[in-house]
């Protein structure tokens, strides 16, 4: 299980949970200059909504784009 984080779009944050390269759930939210403040609470809500614990994902995938 993988925790997916994408903050490469200017004001959009996307997070999700993948299992065997299949996206199980995904959440997007707008965040203008407050990505860091909103990211951890959003991850906690996503995990809780899917009855998962922070220890369930075994790795983290972060979208990386130049700049």
Buried (B, 14 or more C-beta within 10 A) or exposed (E): EBBBBBBBEEEBBBBBBBEEEEEBBEBEEEBEEEBEEEBEEBBEEBBEEEEBEEEEBEEEEEEEEEE
